[in-house]
Amino acid sequence: MRVIAAGRASEIVELGEGRILRRFKGGGRPAREAAIMEHARAFGFPVPQVLEVLDDALVLERIDGPTGSPREARSKLVACSEARVLGPITGGGWDPVSP
């Protein structure tokens, strides 16, 4: 296992066999994040498949390619369509997992 990326809220560890571990540094809500990712995936957005939900981490399918920011920057239309689908979710209108 090796850390392949790290940020303020989490680090990404390569697990091999097309899997990564997204470990949350200071809490986080893995079950809620997994539900949001699966909802976005159901609408065709290129997010990794959630393979396992742990107390402080997610095991995800590894997808190589651009992150959300470069993809959104390439087109205002893409950013607007993503906001239309994800806005109600992240704005508090949809809570798949009770706190």
C-alpha positions in Angstrom: 0.0 0.0 0.0 1.2 3.5 -0.8 -0.3 6.9 -0.5 -0.9 8.3 -4.0 -2.6 11.5 -3.1 -3.4 13.6 0.0 -5.4 16.6 0.8 -6.8 18.5 3.8 -9.7 16.1 4.4 -8.4 12.7 3.2 -5.7 10.7 1.7 -5.8 8.1 -1.1 -4.0 4.8 -0.7 -3.5 2.4 -3.6 -4.7 -1.1 -2.6 -4.0 -2.8 -5.9 -6.3 -4.8 -8.1 -8.0 -1.7 -9.3 -9.0 -0.5 -5.8 -8.1 2.5 -3.7 -8.8 3.5 -0.1 -10.0 7.0 0.6 -9.2 7.5 4.3 -10.8 10.5 6.0 -8.4 12.4 8.3 -10.8 14.2 10.6 -14.0 12.4 10.8 -16.0 12.6 7.6 -19.2 10.8 6.8 -18.2 7.9 4.6 -21.7 6.4 4.4 -23.3 9.7 3.3 -20.5 10.3 0.8 -20.9 6.8 -0.6 -24.7 7.4 -1.1 -24.0 10.7 -2.9 -21.4 9.1 -5.1 -23.8 6.2 -6.1 -26.6 8.7 -6.8 -24.3 10.7 -9.1 -23.1 7.5 -10.7 -26.8 6.5 -11.4 -27.1 9.7 -13.4 -24.1 8.8 -15.5 -21.4 10.9 -13.9 -18.0 9.4 -14.0 -17.4 8.7 -10.3 -15.8 5.5 -8.9 -17.9 2.6 -7.8 -18.1 2.3 -4.0 -16.9 -1.2 -3.1 -16.9 -1.0 0.7 -17.9 1.6 3.4 -15.8 1.6 6.5 -16.0 3.7 9.7 -13.4 6.2 8.5 -12.8 5.3 4.9 -14.2 4.2 1.5 -12.8 1.4 -0.7 -13.4 2.6 -4.2 -12.8 1.5 -7.8 -9.7 3.2 -9.2 -10.5 5.4 -12.2 -7.7 7.1 -14.0 -8.4 10.4 -15.7 -9.2 14.0 -14.9 -10.7 15.1 -11.6 -13.9 17.0 -11.4 -12.3 20.4 -11.5 -10.5 20.1 -14.9 -13.6 18.5 -16.3 -15.8 21.3 -15.1 -13.4 23.9 -16.4 -13.6 22.5 -19.9 -17.2 23.5 -20.3 -19.7 25.8 -18.5 -22.4 23.5 -19.8 -21.0 20.5 -18.0 -20.6 22.5 -14.8 -24.2 23.7 -15.1 -25.6 20.2 -15.7 -23.7 18.8 -12.8 -24.9 21.6 -10.5 -28.5 20.9 -11.6 -28.2 17.2 -10.6 -25.9 17.6 -7.6 -27.2 20.9 -6.2 -30.3 19.5 -4.5 -28.2 16.7 -3.0 -25.5 18.9 -1.5 -27.8 21.7 -0.6 -29.5 19.7 2.1 -32.6 18.7 0.1 -31.6 15.0 0.1 -30.3 13.1 3.0 -29.7 9.4 2.2 -28.1 8.6 5.6 -29.5 10.1 8.8 -26.8 11.8 10.9 
